[in-house]
Amino acid sequence: MIRYLFAALLCLCPLAGTAQTFYPDYTSTNVNDFAGLLTAEQRMQLDRSLSKLRD
């Protein structure tokens, strides 16, 4: 019985760290380039296209 309880606790330990994960603030609700791969022009073009689709 104690083995199963210990095994369950070991499985749940990695989940404790995910609750404290930091997510960066976003500046746009359409395009989030957290990796910094898009140019400003590409972000604006995607933002305009997505806004048109939403409307």
All heavy atoms as TSV, in Angstrom:
chain	resi	resn	atom	element	x	y	z
A	1	MET	N	N	0.829	-1.198	0.000
A	1	MET	CA	C	0.000	0.000	0.000
A	1	MET	C	C	0.870	1.257	0.000
A	1	MET	O	O	0.604	2.192	-0.728
A	1	MET	CB	C	-0.922	-0.056	1.218
A	1	MET	CG	C	-1.743	1.178	1.418
A	1	MET	SD	S	-3.040	1.253	0.195
A	1	MET	CE	C	-3.875	2.686	0.723
A	2	ILE	N	N	1.904	1.243	0.828
A	2	ILE	CA	C	2.783	2.404	0.908
A	2	ILE	C	C	3.560	2.572	-0.399
A	2	ILE	O	O	3.818	3.691	-0.825
A	2	ILE	CB	C	3.730	2.278	2.122
A	2	ILE	CG1	C	2.913	2.408	3.401
A	2	ILE	CG2	C	4.834	3.306	2.071
A	2	ILE	CD1	C	3.707	2.397	4.663
A	3	ARG	N	N	3.897	1.469	-1.049
A	3	ARG	CA	C	4.592	1.559	-2.336
A	3	ARG	C	C	3.754	2.306	-3.361
A	3	ARG	O	O	4.260	3.123	-4.122
A	3	ARG	CB	C	4.897	0.167	-2.874
A	3	ARG	CG	C	6.055	-0.500	-2.226
A	3	ARG	CD	C	6.350	-1.782	-2.947
A	3	ARG	NE	N	7.387	-2.519	-2.254
A	3	ARG	CZ	C	7.775	-3.714	-2.592
A	3	ARG	NH1	N	7.209	-4.329	-3.616
A	3	ARG	NH2	N	8.722	-4.318	-1.932
A	4	TYR	N	N	2.460	2.008	-3.416
A	4	TYR	CA	C	1.573	2.656	-4.388
A	4	TYR	C	C	1.411	4.140	-4.072
A	4	TYR	O	O	1.373	4.983	-4.976
A	4	TYR	CB	C	0.214	1.975	-4.422
A	4	TYR	CG	C	0.287	0.555	-4.926
A	4	TYR	CD1	C	-0.067	-0.518	-4.116
A	4	TYR	CD2	C	0.732	0.276	-6.212
A	4	TYR	CE1	C	0.004	-1.813	-4.573
A	4	TYR	CE2	C	0.808	-1.018	-6.689
A	4	TYR	CZ	C	0.449	-2.064	-5.861
A	4	TYR	OH	O	0.528	-3.342	-6.321
A	5	LEU	N	N	1.330	4.466	-2.796
A	5	LEU	CA	C	1.224	5.866	-2.393
A	5	LEU	C	C	2.503	6.620	-2.774
A	5	LEU	O	O	2.454	7.732	-3.304
A	5	LEU	CB	C	0.966	5.967	-0.890
A	5	LEU	CG	C	0.813	7.363	-0.326
A	5	LEU	CD1	C	-0.377	8.061	-0.973
A	5	LEU	CD2	C	0.640	7.304	1.171
A	6	PHE	N	N	3.638	6.016	-2.514
A	6	PHE	CA	C	4.921	6.617	-2.862
A	6	PHE	C	C	5.053	6.787	-4.376
A	6	PHE	O	O	5.503	7.827	-4.861
A	6	PHE	CB	C	6.066	5.770	-2.309
A	6	PHE	CG	C	7.408	6.377	-2.510
A	6	PHE	CD1	C	7.777	7.527	-1.836
A	6	PHE	CD2	C	8.319	5.802	-3.388
A	6	PHE	CE1	C	9.023	8.092	-2.025
A	6	PHE	CE2	C	9.560	6.357	-3.592
A	6	PHE	CZ	C	9.920	7.512	-2.898
A	7	ALA	N	N	4.645	5.779	-5.125
A	7	ALA	CA	C	4.702	5.859	-6.586
A	7	ALA	C	C	3.783	6.964	-7.101
A	7	ALA	O	O	4.142	7.705	-8.029
A	7	ALA	CB	C	4.320	4.514	-7.199
A	8	ALA	N	N	2.610	7.115	-6.518
A	8	ALA	CA	C	1.683	8.174	-6.932
A	8	ALA	C	C	2.273	9.546	-6.631
A	8	ALA	O	O	2.167	10.476	-7.440
A	8	ALA	CB	C	0.343	7.999	-6.234
A	9	LEU	N	N	2.908	9.692	-5.478
A	9	LEU	CA	C	3.529	10.970	-5.143
A	9	LEU	C	C	4.683	11.299	-6.089
A	9	LEU	O	O	4.863	12.452	-6.473
A	9	LEU	CB	C	4.019	10.949	-3.693
A	9	LEU	CG	C	2.931	11.034	-2.631
A	9	LEU	CD1	C	3.538	10.868	-1.248
A	9	LEU	CD2	C	2.176	12.332	-2.737
A	10	LEU	N	N	5.443	10.298	-6.461
A	10	LEU	CA	C	6.535	10.528	-7.407
A	10	LEU	C	C	6.011	10.967	-8.775
A	10	LEU	O	O	6.630	11.777	-9.463
A	10	LEU	CB	C	7.387	9.269	-7.563
A	10	LEU	CG	C	8.373	8.994	-6.440
A	10	LEU	CD1	C	9.110	7.682	-6.704
A	10	LEU	CD2	C	9.360	10.118	-6.294
A	11	CYS	N	N	4.879	10.444	-9.165
A	11	CYS	CA	C	4.288	10.826	-10.454
A	11	CYS	C	C	3.731	12.238	-10.421
A	11	CYS	O	O	3.699	12.924	-11.444
A	11	CYS	CB	C	3.185	9.845	-10.834
A	11	CYS	SG	S	3.810	8.219	-11.274
A	12	LEU	N	N	3.282	12.697	-9.265
A	12	LEU	CA	C	2.685	14.021	-9.148
A	12	LEU	C	C	3.713	15.124	-8.894
A	12	LEU	O	O	3.407	16.296	-9.098
A	12	LEU	CB	C	1.637	14.031	-8.034
A	12	LEU	CG	C	0.398	13.176	-8.291
A	12	LEU	CD1	C	-0.497	13.183	-7.081
A	12	LEU	CD2	C	-0.351	13.672	-9.518
A	13	CYS	N	N	4.897	14.799	-8.490
A	13	CYS	CA	C	5.917	15.807	-8.189
A	13	CYS	C	C	6.259	16.701	-9.386
A	13	CYS	O	O	6.389	17.911	-9.214
A	13	CYS	CB	C	7.172	15.146	-7.638
A	13	CYS	SG	S	6.985	14.635	-5.926
A	14	PRO	N	N	6.420	16.173	-10.585
A	14	PRO	CA	C	6.725	17.073	-11.713
A	14	PRO	C	C	5.609	18.080	-12.000
A	14	PRO	O	O	5.865	19.145	-12.548
A	14	PRO	CB	C	6.903	16.126	-12.897
A	14	PRO	CG	C	7.231	14.819	-12.298
A	14	PRO	CD	C	6.521	14.789	-10.980
A	15	LEU	N	N	4.388	17.777	-11.625
A	15	LEU	CA	C	3.271	18.686	-11.876
A	15	LEU	C	C	3.322	19.912	-10.979
A	15	LEU	O	O	2.760	20.950	-11.313
A	15	LEU	CB	C	1.936	17.956	-11.682
A	15	LEU	CG	C	1.665	16.810	-12.654
A	15	LEU	CD1	C	0.349	16.134	-12.297
A	15	LEU	CD2	C	1.639	17.303	-14.075
A	16	ALA	N	N	3.985	19.825	-9.858
A	16	ALA	CA	C	4.064	20.960	-8.939
A	16	ALA	C	C	4.831	22.119	-9.568
A	16	ALA	O	O	4.512	23.279	-9.333
A	16	ALA	CB	C	4.718	20.521	-7.640
A	17	GLY	N	N	5.828	21.843	-10.383
A	17	GLY	CA	C	6.601	22.900	-11.023
A	17	GLY	C	C	5.878	23.581	-12.153
A	17	GLY	O	O	6.137	24.733	-12.462
A	18	THR	N	N	4.954	22.908	-12.802
A	18	THR	CA	C	4.254	23.508	-13.941
A	18	THR	C	C	3.263	24.575	-13.496
A	18	THR	O	O	2.907	25.438	-14.291
A	18	THR	CB	C	3.514	22.444	-14.763
A	18	THR	OG1	O	2.574	21.774	-13.923
A	18	THR	CG2	C	4.489	21.449	-15.355
A	19	ALA	N	N	2.843	24.548	-12.276
A	19	ALA	CA	C	1.903	25.564	-11.790
A	19	ALA	C	C	2.585	26.917	-11.667
A	19	ALA	O	O	1.925	27.938	-11.629
A	19	ALA	CB	C	1.313	25.133	-10.455
A	20	GLN	N	N	3.900	26.932	-11.623
A	20	GLN	CA	C	4.646	28.165	-11.451
A	20	GLN	C	C	5.288	28.638	-12.747
A	20	GLN	O	O	6.159	29.484	-12.727
A	20	GLN	CB	C	5.723	27.958	-10.392
A	20	GLN	CG	C	5.160	27.588	-9.051
A	20	GLN	CD	C	6.253	27.224	-8.063
A	20	GLN	OE1	O	7.422	27.244	-8.398
A	20	GLN	NE2	N	5.865	26.883	-6.862
A	21	THR	N	N	4.866	28.114	-13.876
A	21	THR	CA	C	5.447	28.472	-15.165
A	21	THR	C	C	5.141	29.927	-15.492
A	21	THR	O	O	4.021	30.391	-15.328
A	21	THR	CB	C	4.893	27.560	-16.275
A	21	THR	OG1	O	5.169	26.214	-15.920
A	21	THR	CG2	C	5.531	27.877	-17.605
A	22	PHE	N	N	6.137	30.635	-15.974
A	22	PHE	CA	C	5.983	32.036	-16.347
A	22	PHE	C	C	5.615	32.139	-17.819
A	22	PHE	O	O	6.274	31.548	-18.670
A	22	PHE	CB	C	7.283	32.796	-16.100
A	22	PHE	CG	C	7.278	34.182	-16.657
A	22	PHE	CD1	C	6.558	35.181	-16.048
A	22	PHE	CD2	C	7.968	34.481	-17.813
A	22	PHE	CE1	C	6.534	36.460	-16.570
A	22	PHE	CE2	C	7.958	35.747	-18.346
A	22	PHE	CZ	C	7.236	36.741	-17.718
A	23	TYR	N	N	4.585	32.872	-18.119
A	23	TYR	CA	C	4.183	33.144	-19.492
A	23	TYR	C	C	4.329	34.640	-19.736
A	23	TYR	O	O	3.828	35.451	-18.956
A	23	TYR	CB	C	2.731	32.722	-19.742
A	23	TYR	CG	C	2.552	31.233	-19.627
A	23	TYR	CD1	C	1.950	30.676	-18.506
A	23	TYR	CD2	C	2.988	30.386	-20.618
A	23	TYR	CE1	C	1.796	29.303	-18.400
A	23	TYR	CE2	C	2.842	29.020	-20.520
A	23	TYR	CZ	C	2.230	28.479	-19.405
A	23	TYR	OH	O	2.085	27.134	-19.294
A	24	PRO	N	N	4.998	35.048	-20.814
A	24	PRO	CA	C	5.195	36.483	-21.063
A	24	PRO	C	C	3.882	37.183	-21.388
A	24	PRO	O	O	2.937	36.575	-21.882
A	24	PRO	CB	C	6.134	36.509	-22.266
A	24	PRO	CG	C	6.089	35.156	-22.858
A	24	PRO	CD	C	5.633	34.211	-21.807
A	25	ASP	N	N	3.841	38.465	-21.076
A	25	ASP	CA	C	2.660	39.273	-21.396
A	25	ASP	C	C	2.548	39.424	-22.906
A	25	ASP	O	O	3.546	39.536	-23.612
A	25	ASP	CB	C	2.761	40.659	-20.770
A	25	ASP	CG	C	2.725	40.588	-19.260
A	25	ASP	OD1	O	2.108	39.648	-18.722
A	25	ASP	OD2	O	3.314	41.482	-18.624
A	26	TYR	N	N	1.338	39.415	-23.407
A	26	TYR	CA	C	1.148	39.584	-24.843
A	26	TYR	C	C	0.683	40.990	-25.145
A	26	TYR	O	O	0.038	41.638	-24.334
A	26	TYR	CB	C	0.180	38.545	-25.404
A	26	TYR	CG	C	-1.186	38.551	-24.778
A	26	TYR	CD1	C	-2.181	39.376	-25.258
A	26	TYR	CD2	C	-1.485	37.713	-23.713
A	26	TYR	CE1	C	-3.436	39.383	-24.689
A	26	TYR	CE2	C	-2.742	37.726	-23.137
A	26	TYR	CZ	C	-3.710	38.547	-23.637
A	26	TYR	OH	O	-4.947	38.556	-23.069
A	27	THR	N	N	1.055	41.454	-26.319
A	27	THR	CA	C	0.691	42.808	-26.723
A	27	THR	C	C	-0.425	42.798	-27.752
A	27	THR	O	O	-1.022	43.832	-28.016
A	27	THR	CB	C	1.908	43.536	-27.310
A	27	THR	OG1	O	2.420	42.772	-28.392
A	27	THR	CG2	C	2.997	43.704	-26.259
A	28	SER	N	N	-0.691	41.657	-28.342
A	28	SER	CA	C	-1.732	41.543	-29.353
A	28	SER	C	C	-2.520	40.271	-29.090
A	28	SER	O	O	-1.963	39.257	-28.686
A	28	SER	CB	C	-1.109	41.480	-30.749
A	28	SER	OG	O	-2.088	41.170	-31.708
A	29	THR	N	N	-3.817	40.331	-29.335
A	29	THR	CA	C	-4.632	39.133	-29.136
A	29	THR	C	C	-4.622	38.235	-30.366
A	29	THR	O	O	-5.070	37.105	-30.289
A	29	THR	CB	C	-6.087	39.518	-28.811
A	29	THR	OG1	O	-6.594	40.338	-29.861
A	29	THR	CG2	C	-6.163	40.256	-27.500
A	30	ASN	N	N	-4.114	38.730	-31.486
A	30	ASN	CA	C	-4.086	37.934	-32.708
A	30	ASN	C	C	-2.749	37.240	-32.922
A	30	ASN	O	O	-2.694	36.048	-33.170
A	30	ASN	CB	C	-4.376	38.807	-33.929
A	30	ASN	CG	C	-5.806	39.278	-33.954
A	30	ASN	OD1	O	-6.690	38.615	-33.460
A	30	ASN	ND2	N	-6.029	40.443	-34.515
A	31	VAL	N	N	-1.666	37.991	-32.867
A	31	VAL	CA	C	-0.344	37.451	-33.192
A	31	VAL	C	C	0.564	37.601	-31.974
A	31	VAL	O	O	0.761	38.699	-31.471
A	31	VAL	CB	C	0.288	38.198	-34.386
A	31	VAL	CG1	C	1.664	37.652	-34.691
A	31	VAL	CG2	C	-0.608	38.089	-35.601
A	32	ASN	N	N	1.109	36.492	-31.500
A	32	ASN	CA	C	2.067	36.496	-30.399
A	32	ASN	C	C	3.352	35.862	-30.900
A	32	ASN	O	O	3.414	34.667	-31.128
A	32	ASN	CB	C	1.526	35.695	-29.205
A	32	ASN	CG	C	0.317	36.361	-28.609
A	32	ASN	OD1	O	0.300	37.563	-28.454
A	32	ASN	ND2	N	-0.683	35.579	-28.275
A	33	ASP	N	N	4.368	36.665	-31.063
A	33	ASP	CA	C	5.661	36.182	-31.554
A	33	ASP	C	C	6.661	36.180	-30.411
A	33	ASP	O	O	7.584	36.984	-30.368
A	33	ASP	CB	C	6.138	37.071	-32.704
A	33	ASP	CG	C	7.419	36.578	-33.319
A	33	ASP	OD1	O	7.682	35.362	-33.260
A	33	ASP	OD2	O	8.178	37.421	-33.837
A	34	PHE	N	N	6.471	35.288	-29.463
A	34	PHE	CA	C	7.345	35.229	-28.300
A	34	PHE	C	C	8.755	34.791	-28.681
A	34	PHE	O	O	9.707	35.104	-27.985
A	34	PHE	CB	C	6.776	34.284	-27.249
A	34	PHE	CG	C	5.472	34.751	-26.674
A	34	PHE	CD1	C	4.415	33.883	-26.556
A	34	PHE	CD2	C	5.304	36.057	-26.251
A	34	PHE	CE1	C	3.219	34.303	-26.019
A	34	PHE	CE2	C	4.122	36.491	-25.716
A	34	PHE	CZ	C	3.064	35.612	-25.598
A	35	ALA	N	N	8.912	34.060	-29.770
A	35	ALA	CA	C	10.235	33.607	-30.202
A	35	ALA	C	C	10.991	34.701	-30.946
A	35	ALA	O	O	12.190	34.604	-31.140
A	35	ALA	CB	C	10.094	32.374	-31.092
A	36	GLY	N	N	10.284	35.740	-31.376
A	36	GLY	CA	C	10.922	36.838	-32.083
A	36	GLY	C	C	11.336	36.490	-33.502
A	36	GLY	O	O	12.330	37.006	-34.002
A	37	LEU	N	N	10.583	35.629	-34.162
A	37	LEU	CA	C	10.933	35.194	-35.516
A	37	LEU	C	C	10.332	36.074	-36.601
A	37	LEU	O	O	10.816	36.082	-37.722
A	37	LEU	CB	C	10.475	33.746	-35.729
A	37	LEU	CG	C	11.095	32.719	-34.793
A	37	LEU	CD1	C	10.478	31.346	-35.024
A	37	LEU	CD2	C	12.591	32.670	-34.989
A	38	LEU	N	N	9.280	36.808	-36.286
A	38	LEU	CA	C	8.602	37.627	-37.294
A	38	LEU	C	C	9.116	39.060	-37.260
A	38	LEU	O	O	9.440	39.596	-36.201
A	38	LEU	CB	C	7.092	37.638	-37.036
A	38	LEU	CG	C	6.373	36.298	-37.075
A	38	LEU	CD1	C	4.935	36.469	-36.649
A	38	LEU	CD2	C	6.454	35.694	-38.456
A	39	THR	N	N	9.150	39.674	-38.438
A	39	THR	CA	C	9.475	41.101	-38.491
A	39	THR	C	C	8.221	41.882	-38.109
A	39	THR	O	O	7.111	41.338	-38.060
A	39	THR	CB	C	9.920	41.503	-39.903
A	39	THR	OG1	O	8.817	41.321	-40.801
A	39	THR	CG2	C	11.117	40.696	-40.360
A	40	ALA	N	N	8.402	43.171	-37.860
A	40	ALA	CA	C	7.264	44.016	-37.500
A	40	ALA	C	C	6.244	44.049	-38.635
A	40	ALA	O	O	5.035	44.026	-38.400
A	40	ALA	CB	C	7.743	45.424	-37.169
A	41	GLU	N	N	6.731	44.079	-39.868
A	41	GLU	CA	C	5.830	44.102	-41.024
A	41	GLU	C	C	5.024	42.804	-41.122
A	41	GLU	O	O	3.820	42.830	-41.390
A	41	GLU	CB	C	6.630	44.317	-42.302
A	41	GLU	CG	C	5.767	44.423	-43.538
A	41	GLU	CD	C	6.599	44.668	-44.786
A	41	GLU	OE1	O	7.647	45.310	-44.689
A	41	GLU	OE2	O	6.167	44.185	-45.848
A	42	GLN	N	N	5.682	41.678	-40.881
A	42	GLN	CA	C	4.976	40.391	-40.929
A	42	GLN	C	C	3.915	40.305	-39.829
A	42	GLN	O	O	2.816	39.806	-40.060
A	42	GLN	CB	C	5.973	39.238	-40.775
A	42	GLN	CG	C	6.861	39.041	-41.967
A	42	GLN	CD	C	7.959	38.036	-41.702
A	42	GLN	OE1	O	8.463	37.920	-40.581
A	42	GLN	NE2	N	8.344	37.300	-42.741
A	43	ARG	N	N	4.244	40.788	-38.638
A	43	ARG	CA	C	3.261	40.777	-37.541
A	43	ARG	C	C	2.046	41.636	-37.878
A	43	ARG	O	O	0.912	41.249	-37.651
A	43	ARG	CB	C	3.906	41.267	-36.247
A	43	ARG	CG	C	4.754	40.231	-35.568
A	43	ARG	CD	C	5.109	40.646	-34.152
A	43	ARG	NE	N	5.697	41.974	-34.058
A	43	ARG	CZ	C	7.000	42.218	-34.064
A	43	ARG	NH1	N	7.848	41.243	-34.161
A	43	ARG	NH2	N	7.434	43.465	-33.976
A	44	MET	N	N	2.305	42.824	-38.430
A	44	MET	CA	C	1.196	43.710	-38.788
A	44	MET	C	C	0.336	43.099	-39.886
A	44	MET	O	O	-0.889	43.192	-39.840
A	44	MET	CB	C	1.715	45.082	-39.217
A	44	MET	CG	C	2.263	45.888	-38.076
A	44	MET	SD	S	2.703	47.596	-38.463
A	44	MET	CE	C	3.698	47.436	-39.926
A	45	GLN	N	N	0.973	42.459	-40.873
A	45	GLN	CA	C	0.222	41.840	-41.965
A	45	GLN	C	C	-0.642	40.696	-41.435
A	45	GLN	O	O	-1.814	40.571	-41.796
A	45	GLN	CB	C	1.179	41.332	-43.035
A	45	GLN	CG	C	0.490	40.764	-44.253
A	45	GLN	CD	C	1.483	40.283	-45.297
A	45	GLN	OE1	O	2.680	40.172	-45.028
A	45	GLN	NE2	N	0.989	40.005	-46.486
A	46	LEU	N	N	-0.070	39.861	-40.583
A	46	LEU	CA	C	-0.853	38.770	-39.981
A	46	LEU	C	C	-1.982	39.317	-39.121
A	46	LEU	O	O	-3.103	38.797	-39.133
A	46	LEU	CB	C	0.049	37.877	-39.138
A	46	LEU	CG	C	0.891	36.867	-39.889
A	46	LEU	CD1	C	1.886	36.224	-38.946
A	46	LEU	CD2	C	0.017	35.817	-40.524
A	47	ASP	N	N	-1.699	40.356	-38.370
A	47	ASP	CA	C	-2.722	40.963	-37.507
A	47	ASP	C	C	-3.886	41.502	-38.332
A	47	ASP	O	O	-5.050	41.297	-37.998
A	47	ASP	CB	C	-2.093	42.065	-36.673
A	47	ASP	CG	C	-2.961	42.481	-35.518
A	47	ASP	OD1	O	-3.672	41.617	-34.963
A	47	ASP	OD2	O	-2.930	43.673	-35.160
A	48	ARG	N	N	-3.565	42.168	-39.439
A	48	ARG	CA	C	-4.634	42.687	-40.317
A	48	ARG	C	C	-5.452	41.553	-40.924
A	48	ARG	O	O	-6.680	41.604	-40.965
A	48	ARG	CB	C	-4.037	43.550	-41.432
A	48	ARG	CG	C	-3.637	44.925	-41.007
A	48	ARG	CD	C	-3.323	45.804	-42.209
A	48	ARG	NE	N	-2.243	45.250	-43.025
A	48	ARG	CZ	C	-0.963	45.599	-42.941
A	48	ARG	NH1	N	-0.601	46.504	-42.069
A	48	ARG	NH2	N	-0.057	45.049	-43.719
A	49	SER	N	N	-4.763	40.511	-41.391
A	49	SER	CA	C	-5.463	39.373	-42.000
A	49	SER	C	C	-6.373	38.676	-40.999
A	49	SER	O	O	-7.509	38.321	-41.319
A	49	SER	CB	C	-4.458	38.367	-42.554
A	49	SER	OG	O	-3.681	38.944	-43.564
A	50	LEU	N	N	-5.883	38.485	-39.790
A	50	LEU	CA	C	-6.695	37.822	-38.775
A	50	LEU	C	C	-7.867	38.688	-38.330
A	50	LEU	O	O	-8.949	38.184	-38.022
A	50	LEU	CB	C	-5.820	37.443	-37.570
A	50	LEU	CG	C	-4.812	36.327	-37.846
A	50	LEU	CD1	C	-3.849	36.203	-36.690
A	50	LEU	CD2	C	-5.524	35.022	-38.110
A	51	SER	N	N	-7.663	39.999	-38.291
A	51	SER	CA	C	-8.770	40.905	-37.945
A	51	SER	C	C	-9.862	40.857	-39.005
A	51	SER	O	O	-11.050	40.862	-38.679
A	51	SER	CB	C	-8.255	42.338	-37.812
A	51	SER	OG	O	-7.420	42.443	-36.706
A	52	LYS	N	N	-9.466	40.771	-40.286
A	52	LYS	CA	C	-10.451	40.663	-41.358
A	52	LYS	C	C	-11.235	39.363	-41.246
A	52	LYS	O	O	-12.448	39.322	-41.465
A	52	LYS	CB	C	-9.774	40.725	-42.726
A	52	LYS	CG	C	-9.299	42.102	-43.103
A	52	LYS	CD	C	-8.608	42.073	-44.463
A	52	LYS	CE	C	-8.017	43.397	-44.807
A	52	LYS	NZ	N	-7.313	43.355	-46.112
A	53	LEU	N	N	-10.545	38.274	-40.912
A	53	LEU	CA	C	-11.236	36.986	-40.762
A	53	LEU	C	C	-12.224	37.032	-39.597
A	53	LEU	O	O	-13.309	36.466	-39.676
A	53	LEU	CB	C	-10.228	35.873	-40.517
A	53	LEU	CG	C	-9.504	35.329	-41.725
A	53	LEU	CD1	C	-8.427	34.335	-41.301
A	53	LEU	CD2	C	-10.469	34.677	-42.684
A	54	ARG	N	N	-11.821	37.682	-38.522
A	54	ARG	CA	C	-12.672	37.756	-37.336
A	54	ARG	C	C	-13.916	38.596	-37.603
A	54	ARG	O	O	-14.989	38.297	-37.127
A	54	ARG	CB	C	-11.886	38.321	-36.160
A	54	ARG	CG	C	-12.663	38.269	-34.859
A	54	ARG	CD	C	-11.872	38.783	-33.703
A	54	ARG	NE	N	-11.368	40.119	-34.007
A	54	ARG	CZ	C	-10.267	40.634	-33.489
A	54	ARG	NH1	N	-9.567	39.949	-32.639
A	54	ARG	NH2	N	-9.882	41.846	-33.821
A	55	ASP	N	N	-13.763	39.659	-38.363
A	55	ASP	CA	C	-14.910	40.549	-38.667
A	55	ASP	C	C	-15.735	39.921	-39.739
A	55	ASP	O	O	-16.681	39.425	-39.802
A	55	ASP	CB	C	-14.433	41.907	-39.151
A	55	ASP	CG	C	-13.679	42.642	-38.059
A	55	ASP	OD1	O	-13.861	42.320	-36.876
A	55	ASP	OD2	O	-12.876	43.518	-38.417
